[in-house]
Amino acid sequence: MSDSNSQKLYCANCLHCKVFSHVSDRTKARERRVRCAAKQWLTPAGNEKTYSLHTVLSRRKDECAHYDSMGEDDLQEFIADLKNNLPVERIIEMPDETASGRAVRI
């Protein structure tokens, strides 16, 4: 990893990075996603952008006025734990009329 990448802020290490369940209005499928509670992830039109949980480690910024670190002393250990414990693909729970649902990996 280059020095420029190591200086970037990991959004996953920020207190404003929140996990939530998103339910599709159309299909009723449920997916765990992440959003920035400080509204730093916006589309050019100004709409809030959210990301699938498995991609949260790819979100990094050079600087952020709202960055509130959850701890820099153990940052590399924290990032390593995330890499080991986050899903590697999207997990979508489809509604099922006879049971509580089933997970589909995409």
C-alpha positions in Angstrom: 0.0 0.0 0.0 1.4 3.4 -0.9 1.8 6.2 1.6 -1.0 8.2 -0.1 -3.5 5.5 0.7 -2.3 5.1 4.3 -3.0 8.8 4.9 -6.6 8.6 3.7 -9.5 8.5 6.2 -11.4 5.2 6.3 -15.1 6.1 6.5 -15.7 2.8 8.3 -13.6 4.1 11.2 -15.9 7.2 11.6 -18.7 7.4 14.2 -20.9 8.8 11.4 -20.7 5.6 9.3 -24.0 3.8 10.1 -25.3 0.4 9.2 -29.0 0.1 8.4 -31.5 -2.3 6.9 -32.9 -1.2 3.5 -36.1 -2.7 2.3 -36.9 -2.3 -1.4 -40.4 -0.8 -2.0 -40.8 -2.9 -5.1 -39.5 -6.3 -4.2 -39.6 -6.1 -0.4 -36.1 -7.6 -0.3 -33.9 -6.5 2.7 -30.3 -5.6 2.5 -27.8 -4.2 5.1 -26.3 -1.0 3.8 -24.2 1.8 5.2 -24.7 5.6 5.1 -23.0 8.7 6.4 -25.0 10.3 9.2 -23.1 13.6 8.5 -24.5 13.6 4.9 -21.1 13.4 3.3 -22.0 10.8 0.7 -24.2 12.7 -1.8 -24.9 12.3 -5.5 -24.3 15.3 -7.8 -28.1 16.0 -7.5 -27.8 16.2 -3.7 -29.5 12.9 -2.9 -28.0 10.7 -0.1 -25.9 7.9 -1.4 -25.7 4.6 0.4 -23.4 1.6 -0.1 -23.7 -2.1 0.3 -22.2 -3.3 3.6 -19.5 -5.4 1.9 -18.1 -2.3 0.1 -17.7 0.0 3.2 -13.9 -0.5 3.3 -13.5 1.0 -0.1 -14.9 4.3 1.1 -11.9 6.6 1.9 -11.5 10.3 1.8 -8.4 12.6 1.8 -10.2 14.9 4.4 -13.6 15.3 6.0 -14.7 18.1 8.3 -17.1 15.7 10.0 -14.7 12.8 10.5 -14.9 11.6 14.1 -12.5 8.7 14.5 -13.4 5.7 16.6 -9.7 5.3 17.5 -6.5 5.7 15.6 -4.3 3.8 18.1 -5.6 0.4 16.8 -6.7 1.5 13.3 -4.8 -1.2 11.4 -6.2 -3.9 13.7 -9.7 -2.5 13.3 -9.4 -2.5 9.5 -8.0 -6.0 9.6 -11.0 -7.1 11.7 -13.4 -5.6 9.3 -11.7 -7.3 6.4 -12.1 -10.6 8.2 -15.6 -10.1 9.4 -17.5 -8.2 6.7 -19.3 -10.1 4.1 -17.4 -10.4 0.8 -20.6 -10.1 -1.3 -24.1 -8.6 -1.1 -26.5 -10.5 1.1 -30.1 -9.8 0.2 -32.9 -11.4 2.2 -35.9 -12.1 0.0 -39.4 -12.1 1.6 -40.9 -15.6 1.9 -44.6 -16.1 2.4 -44.3 -19.4 4.3 -41.2 -18.7 6.5 -39.2 -15.8 7.8 -37.3 -15.4 4.5 -34.2 -16.6 2.8 -30.8 -15.0 2.0 -29.6 -14.6 -1.5 -25.9 -13.9 -2.1 -25.1 -11.7 -5.1 
